């Protein structure tokens, strides 16, 4: 007798359980998840440039008839309809998508017309969705134009209760004009916006010359056109992106130097790089000024309202060009935009160059126009069939009336009509119209629904005119389907319409490559006195401050220092010289003499740790003044344990802000001094006990 399983025991081999390799299952499941994220969430479709969440928001707004001239509706209603009807996620993720499509500083040509607080370029969040309203813009309506004419495929929504478009007809070239961004699994897209005039002209050029090169297209579509303006420096990044689908462009804010009050200069910033938070940038500037990383700034004021206007006030003795260069170097006033042109093409992610993006729009619009034409042709043929039946019925109106009066019900009347022999009005050859000598069921139903007013002469004339107009329309539609040149002409006409409706001037300028800003050209070459104290305080003093004085040999104070400190290094240098600063730990730092703060003779100066990336445990061992890194000059090192070495000066010409290890030291050893030599000098080393050694 079989033993009963204990209560709570699990059956060893249920019928629906199969052994699987967990590694294989994890791999397959992860790939399925990754493709779901890539295709259904994070990356745009190359045909309309929209991600599924964006498309569903616009479809929900279209269902609510929120056209550009209609009323605004609460965003809570829009987000609720999107979430309930199309998007399988909550309203909290739908609303940010709606907001971004409405923000003019994020979207070059907004797809949503906002009303209320939709956030700011300062990073302020939008108001809650119950307080804001929205409707569609003309650009989004253009993208959905002809949606009801069988131009695109429809798919089931997430719960199968309704249908949603898999893509929009896309009359407005959204992907190129608005760009997009998204992070998927293992890949990301970052496509910049462009000017609609240039995009339309570029696609039109491609239609006229299918073999056009990317280089030729780049002369028309010159580069990204960001909604916040700015200046793109250099064309290499643009060329790389347009040729390969990947590139990096350097974008600077627009800034001008103006004359301020009391003879001071001020830097006025009117545009900032794309996707830069203005408040964060201001805070960064303020922090850098406080830490002395940026010198010469006395105040920062934000006068921005609808347009950006930041005023950076420059100290009276500072050069505004140097300050502006520091802003570019250390803040987001200059930033890089990474271009990654990845989009979904036929269900798969693909990296696209500029020509392929233009071709994708052209090919999609060809299919849309062909499908729309077939839909219109079928509709025109169906109407032609009905009108032909009505005209044929008017010739037999007496017999038809008698036939209908004798029928006992509608079904009998319809059957008798369909059996009646009739002569339809003739149609030209080649129109591929169904011609018969009997009424069809659709014609019979139309005759039974015909009112007595159709019997008047005027109505007969109208039917005849409609019949002839339908013949012309059918012939025209069939000609469109037969001739690709007409389809391409219609695409070009649509592009011209988009230019007239949405075209505007470029906002982002394109200039030459960003070169290293040579501050030396702006600074006079003059002699100064540089002092460094034992505690690490440095300063430069104009040589004129040490002018001769007739004080009877008494002299004057050359420098002041705090108690216990003293001047250890004192030398003359030019403002254009490099200062090679060696520390006891064997590290080397570069410092331009003009970057050393200028003080009066009696000031103690500024701590070197604020200028160089030095640790608090290391001190300055030696300073070498260098104008040029010549091949025939050398540096001689000596350590406390008696180690020496000679290295060519040229080896230290690669200036690095973080410094380098100039000499490797043994444990407990430290660098004592460094001297510049010519390679043929005699070196003498002396110990603290009075011993000395000399050698070449």
Buried (B, 14 or more C-beta within 10 A) or exposed (E): EEEEEEEEEEEEEEEEEEEEEEEEEEEEEEEEEBBEBBBEBBBBBBBBBBBBBBBBBBBBBBBBEBBEEEEBBBBBBBBBBBBEBBBEBEBEEBBBBBBBBBBEBBBBBBBBBBBBBBBBBBEEEBBEBEEBBBBBBBBBBBBBBBBEBBBBEEEEBEEEEEEBBBBBBBBBBBBBBBBBBBEBBEBBBBBBBBBBBBBBBBBBBBBEEEEBEBEBBBEBBBBBBBBBBBBBBBBEBBBBBBBBBBBBBBBBBBBEBEEBEEEBBBBBBBBBBBBBBBEEBBEBBBEBBEEEBBBBBBEBEBEBEEEBBBBBBBBEEBBBBBBBBBBBEBBBBBBEBBBBBBBBBEEEBBBBBBBBBBBBBBEBBBBBBBBBBBBBBEBBBEBBBBBBBBBBBBBBBEEBEEBBEEBEEEEEBBEBBEEBEBEBBEBEEEBEBEEEEBBBEEBBBBBBEBEEEBEEEEBBEEBBEBBEBBBEBBBBBBEBBEEEEBBBEBBBEBBBBBBEEBBEEBBBBBEEEBEEBEBEEEBEEEEBBBBBBBBBBBBBBBEEEEEEEEEEEEEEEBBBBEEEBEBBBEEEBBBBBBBBBBBBBBBBBBBBBBBBBBBEBEBBBBBBEBBBEBEEEBBBBBBBBBEEBEEEBBBBBBBBEEBEEEBBBBEBBEBEEEBBEBBEBEEEBBBBEBBBBEEEEEBEBEEEEEEEEEEE
